[in-house]
Amino acid sequence: MKLEKLIPNLMVEDISFTLNYYHGVLGFDTVSTWPEAGDEELRRAKVRKGDVEIMFQSEKSLKKEIPELRHDDPAGGLTLVIMVTGISEFYNHLYSSLDVVVPLKDTPQGMKQFTVRDVNGYYLTFTESLEHIDQV
């Protein structure tokens, strides 16, 4: 067996609201929705920016699919770490549009990063190697 790719599937209350945020604020493209927009209430969607893909599934749909989640709430303290290039420009461009919970900083691990809370309560940490920044 070979592991090939990880695409997180995040439980959300409102797919359309989530897509508006990821598309309009963070600049992700919508790759797919299910059912297709306009058919009936959206149950799933996938977005992509560069090589990063994230799926979203409605709370109702996911709890039906995986009954063990029936007592869980969306978000649940989950943090996604996303490697980027050009972090300072990205941060400066988006700062006023985001709920920044940890401002841009250098870490002892040799990274420059910041963390935002998305519209569903998930935490996204955008990070870039200081070594990479020094080479640019």
Backbone bond lengths (Angstrom), bond angles and torsions (degrees), N, CA, C in turn:
res aa  C-N    CA-C-N  psi(-1)  N-CA   C-N-CA  omega(-1)  CA-C   N-CA-C  phi
1 M - - - 1.450 - - 1.526 109.40 -
2 K 1.321 115.42 141.86 1.455 122.15 178.95 1.527 108.64 -127.79
3 L 1.334 116.43 125.19 1.458 120.05 173.84 1.520 107.76 -79.28
4 E 1.328 117.44 132.69 1.453 120.16 -173.40 1.511 114.94 -115.00
5 K 1.322 118.60 -34.21 1.456 119.80 -173.92 1.521 108.95 -163.90
6 L 1.310 116.74 148.35 1.457 121.92 174.93 1.523 108.28 -117.78
7 I 1.317 116.30 124.70 1.459 121.76 175.15 1.526 106.81 -125.11
8 P 1.334 117.96 106.03 1.456 118.86 179.81 1.524 111.28 -64.14
9 N 1.324 116.39 143.28 1.456 123.72 176.78 1.527 106.50 -115.24
10 L 1.321 117.20 105.35 1.456 121.70 -173.53 1.523 111.19 -98.41
11 M 1.327 115.79 132.08 1.460 122.02 177.46 1.531 109.09 -76.76
12 V 1.337 116.14 126.04 1.460 121.13 -179.25 1.524 110.15 -133.99
13 E 1.315 115.73 158.00 1.465 120.35 179.11 1.519 111.88 -78.61
14 D 1.329 117.73 -38.08 1.458 121.36 -173.03 1.532 109.63 -137.75
15 I 1.323 116.33 108.69 1.468 121.95 -177.70 1.532 110.89 -62.72
16 S 1.322 118.04 -46.93 1.466 120.89 -177.13 1.520 111.53 -61.62
17 F 1.317 117.70 -43.73 1.459 122.78 177.77 1.521 110.40 -60.51
18 T 1.335 115.94 -43.29 1.454 122.06 178.93 1.525 111.08 -63.65
19 L 1.334 117.49 -45.14 1.458 121.41 178.99 1.527 111.18 -61.91
20 N 1.319 117.13 -40.26 1.466 120.24 178.04 1.519 111.12 -59.49
21 Y 1.325 117.35 -40.68 1.464 121.75 179.66 1.529 111.14 -68.43
22 Y 1.331 116.55 -51.49 1.468 119.67 -176.65 1.522 111.68 -66.19
23 H 1.317 116.69 -33.29 1.462 119.88 178.36 1.527 110.58 -79.74
24 G 1.316 117.24 -54.03 1.453 121.54 -172.60 1.509 115.05 -73.43
25 V 1.332 118.23 -35.91 1.459 121.30 -176.02 1.526 111.93 -96.41
26 L 1.331 117.23 -49.59 1.464 121.15 -174.46 1.527 113.95 -92.16
27 G 1.319 117.64 -10.79 1.461 120.20 175.42 1.518 115.21 79.86
28 F 1.329 118.50 20.86 1.458 121.37 175.05 1.526 108.99 -77.16
29 D 1.329 116.50 152.41 1.460 122.35 173.19 1.519 108.71 -98.67
30 T 1.320 116.80 142.65 1.457 121.02 174.35 1.521 107.81 -79.86
31 V 1.339 115.48 123.20 1.463 121.66 -178.63 1.520 110.31 -90.49
32 S 1.339 116.16 -44.20 1.459 119.89 -178.76 1.526 110.26 -157.64
33 T 1.323 114.65 156.63 1.461 121.76 172.66 1.517 107.71 -135.75
34 W 1.324 115.67 153.28 1.470 120.01 176.97 1.504 109.50 -143.04
35 P 1.274 122.87 129.82 1.467 122.11 -15.33 1.517 109.83 -62.99
36 E 1.308 115.48 169.54 1.460 119.50 -178.02 1.523 110.25 -57.51
37 A 1.300 116.00 146.40 1.465 121.58 179.72 1.520 110.07 -52.19
38 G 1.315 117.30 134.43 1.456 122.27 179.03 1.513 113.97 95.36
39 D 1.339 118.30 -21.01 1.459 120.55 -178.78 1.525 111.31 -71.55
40 E 1.301 116.18 -54.73 1.457 124.35 176.54 1.515 106.19 -164.87
41 E 1.296 117.34 -171.42 1.465 120.02 -178.16 1.525 110.86 -55.56
42 L 1.342 115.50 133.09 1.460 119.91 178.36 1.525 109.87 -66.39
43 R 1.324 116.20 137.59 1.464 121.26 177.68 1.516 111.94 -110.16
44 R 1.341 116.64 -30.41 1.462 121.75 -178.28 1.522 109.92 -145.14
45 A 1.328 114.55 156.58 1.457 120.62 173.31 1.512 108.28 -156.53
46 K 1.323 115.56 154.89 1.463 120.78 175.42 1.522 107.85 -130.57
47 V 1.351 114.92 136.28 1.462 121.10 177.48 1.519 109.12 -121.26
48 R 1.346 114.77 160.31 1.466 119.78 -179.56 1.524 109.29 -147.15
49 K 1.315 114.37 142.00 1.470 121.80 169.42 1.512 104.91 -142.76
50 G 1.328 116.69 117.84 1.459 120.17 -174.25 1.517 109.46 61.63
51 D 1.334 116.93 -128.75 1.466 121.61 179.22 1.522 113.01 -94.08
52 V 1.333 117.97 4.91 1.462 121.70 -177.14 1.528 109.94 -95.97
53 E 1.334 115.79 125.91 1.458 121.85 176.23 1.520 108.75 -122.91
54 I 1.339 115.60 140.23 1.464 121.89 176.58 1.521 107.30 -135.16
55 M 1.323 115.52 135.97 1.458 120.75 174.82 1.521 108.57 -105.20
56 F 1.335 115.23 151.27 1.455 122.29 175.58 1.518 107.50 -128.23
57 Q 1.319 115.97 139.47 1.459 120.26 177.80 1.524 107.66 -133.51
58 S 1.322 115.89 138.83 1.461 119.44 -178.92 1.529 109.77 -62.46
59 E 1.312 114.60 145.88 1.465 120.62 -179.12 1.531 110.79 -55.16
60 K 1.316 116.75 -45.81 1.462 121.25 -179.42 1.528 111.58 -60.22
61 S 1.318 116.56 -46.07 1.459 121.74 -178.66 1.531 111.78 -65.68
62 L 1.333 116.68 -44.90 1.461 120.12 -177.38 1.523 111.70 -68.01
63 K 1.322 117.18 -38.98 1.473 120.19 179.10 1.522 111.27 -68.76
64 K 1.320 116.82 -29.45 1.466 120.35 174.99 1.532 109.89 -70.80
65 E 1.321 116.06 -41.02 1.462 122.35 -178.82 1.526 112.03 -70.52
66 I 1.337 116.84 -39.94 1.467 122.06 -178.88 1.532 107.96 -126.46
67 P 1.324 117.96 86.62 1.464 121.42 -175.07 1.536 114.38 -55.55
68 E 1.315 118.69 -24.77 1.461 121.51 178.59 1.527 112.30 -60.12
69 L 1.320 117.22 -19.92 1.466 121.74 -179.20 1.525 112.77 -85.81
70 R 1.329 118.21 2.38 1.468 121.48 -172.17 1.526 114.08 -56.83
71 H 1.323 118.33 -26.36 1.466 120.93 -179.40 1.527 112.81 -100.09
72 D 1.325 116.69 -0.87 1.465 120.56 -177.35 1.523 111.07 -89.52
73 D 1.313 115.39 149.33 1.458 122.37 175.30 1.524 108.78 -102.51
74 P 1.341 116.70 155.17 1.463 118.24 173.29 1.524 110.56 -57.94
75 A 1.281 116.41 153.82 1.477 126.96 179.71 1.511 111.07 81.64
76 G 1.319 119.42 -75.34 1.458 121.69 176.95 1.514 115.05 58.37
77 G 1.316 118.37 29.44 1.458 121.12 176.59 1.514 114.86 79.05
78 L 1.315 117.43 12.01 1.460 120.96 -178.97 1.521 111.21 -72.64
79 T 1.328 115.82 134.86 1.456 122.32 176.19 1.519 108.71 -120.66
80 L 1.327 116.00 132.34 1.459 121.79 173.98 1.521 107.62 -106.34
81 V 1.321 116.61 132.75 1.452 121.81 177.33 1.522 107.43 -104.73
82 I 1.326 115.86 124.01 1.460 121.57 -175.57 1.522 108.38 -120.87
83 M 1.327 116.06 117.68 1.466 121.93 177.46 1.523 108.30 -75.99
84 V 1.331 116.44 134.45 1.458 121.41 -178.39 1.527 109.79 -134.59
85 T 1.308 115.69 167.94 1.459 121.79 166.10 1.520 106.23 -120.45
86 G 1.329 116.17 146.28 1.456 120.32 -178.04 1.520 112.60 75.72
87 I 1.332 116.94 40.43 1.464 120.63 -173.62 1.525 113.42 -62.30
88 S 1.313 118.30 -39.09 1.469 120.06 -178.51 1.525 111.14 -63.36
89 E 1.313 117.44 -43.80 1.457 121.28 178.08 1.523 110.60 -64.69
90 F 1.332 116.32 -42.80 1.463 122.03 178.91 1.526 109.84 -60.08
91 Y 1.308 116.77 -47.22 1.467 122.80 -179.85 1.534 110.40 -62.04
92 N 1.319 117.01 -49.33 1.463 120.64 -178.27 1.527 112.04 -63.54
93 H 1.320 116.47 -36.22 1.466 121.60 179.93 1.530 111.49 -68.98
94 L 1.324 117.39 -37.69 1.464 121.23 -173.37 1.524 115.16 -101.42
95 Y 1.313 118.28 -11.05 1.463 121.38 -170.00 1.527 113.82 -48.17
96 S 1.303 118.12 -47.00 1.469 120.51 -175.45 1.526 112.66 -73.35
97 S 1.340 118.81 -15.27 1.464 122.58 -178.66 1.521 113.35 -97.09
98 L 1.327 117.32 -7.72 1.459 120.86 -171.93 1.519 112.17 -112.13
99 D 1.333 115.42 156.71 1.457 122.32 170.79 1.527 106.27 -90.48
100 V 1.323 116.08 83.98 1.461 121.72 -177.59 1.524 108.58 -76.42
101 V 1.340 116.93 121.53 1.466 120.74 179.49 1.524 111.90 -103.65
102 V 1.334 117.09 -22.55 1.460 122.42 172.24 1.525 106.36 -135.36
103 P 1.346 117.69 112.63 1.465 120.54 -178.62 1.529 112.06 -64.39
104 L 1.314 114.96 164.61 1.464 122.01 179.09 1.522 109.84 -56.10
105 K 1.336 115.25 128.30 1.466 120.25 -178.60 1.517 109.65 -154.55
106 D 1.329 115.18 161.41 1.460 122.13 171.45 1.519 107.70 -89.53
107 T 1.342 116.45 141.97 1.455 120.49 -179.97 1.532 110.06 -108.76
108 P 1.335 116.73 160.24 1.471 119.91 176.55 1.535 112.69 -63.37
109 Q 1.332 116.99 -17.96 1.463 121.56 -179.76 1.529 112.19 -84.79
110 G 1.336 117.39 6.37 1.462 120.29 177.27 1.516 114.20 82.60
111 M 1.329 116.80 29.16 1.456 121.49 179.96 1.521 109.70 -121.15
112 K 1.310 116.19 156.10 1.471 123.16 168.35 1.519 104.03 -113.15
113 Q 1.340 116.55 127.60 1.457 118.25 -174.71 1.519 112.29 -154.09
114 F 1.338 114.03 163.56 1.458 121.66 171.09 1.519 107.93 -147.01
115 T 1.330 115.60 158.84 1.460 120.89 -177.57 1.521 109.21 -126.77
116 V 1.334 115.19 135.94 1.461 122.22 175.93 1.523 109.38 -122.51
117 R 1.331 115.38 157.64 1.467 121.39 172.80 1.522 106.11 -105.72
118 D 1.339 116.78 126.10 1.464 119.46 -179.51 1.528 109.95 -80.88
119 V 1.310 116.86 -178.14 1.462 121.99 -175.36 1.526 113.82 -67.72
120 N 1.326 117.58 -12.56 1.463 122.03 179.15 1.521 112.92 -103.82
121 G 1.325 117.07 -2.76 1.462 120.65 -178.98 1.521 113.88 95.11
122 Y 1.317 118.03 3.72 1.463 120.82 175.52 1.524 108.40 -79.29
123 Y 1.314 116.64 148.43 1.452 122.22 179.44 1.519 109.46 -103.42
124 L 1.334 115.92 129.84 1.451 122.19 178.25 1.521 107.38 -115.75
125 T 1.327 116.13 117.89 1.459 120.94 176.33 1.517 107.36 -103.01
126 F 1.322 115.80 116.29 1.456 122.04 176.63 1.523 106.95 -95.85
127 T 1.328 116.64 130.50 1.458 120.26 -172.43 1.524 111.40 -141.98
128 E 1.327 114.90 148.93 1.460 121.81 176.73 1.519 108.18 -142.06
129 S 1.312 115.91 140.34 1.468 121.47 178.77 1.532 109.78 -66.06
130 L 1.343 116.64 131.23 1.459 120.44 176.45 1.529 110.10 -62.56
131 E 1.323 116.81 -30.95 1.458 120.93 176.75 1.516 110.77 -61.72
132 H 1.335 116.12 -41.24 1.468 121.08 178.74 1.527 109.74 -65.91
133 I 1.315 117.31 -41.68 1.463 121.87 -179.35 1.526 109.79 -63.15
134 D 1.334 117.39 -41.36 1.464 121.67 -179.25 1.530 112.06 -64.78
135 Q 1.348 116.95 -27.87 1.460 120.92 -178.38 1.515 112.75 -79.48
136 V 1.321 116.57 -19.81 1.466 120.53 -175.51 1.500 111.58 -76.91
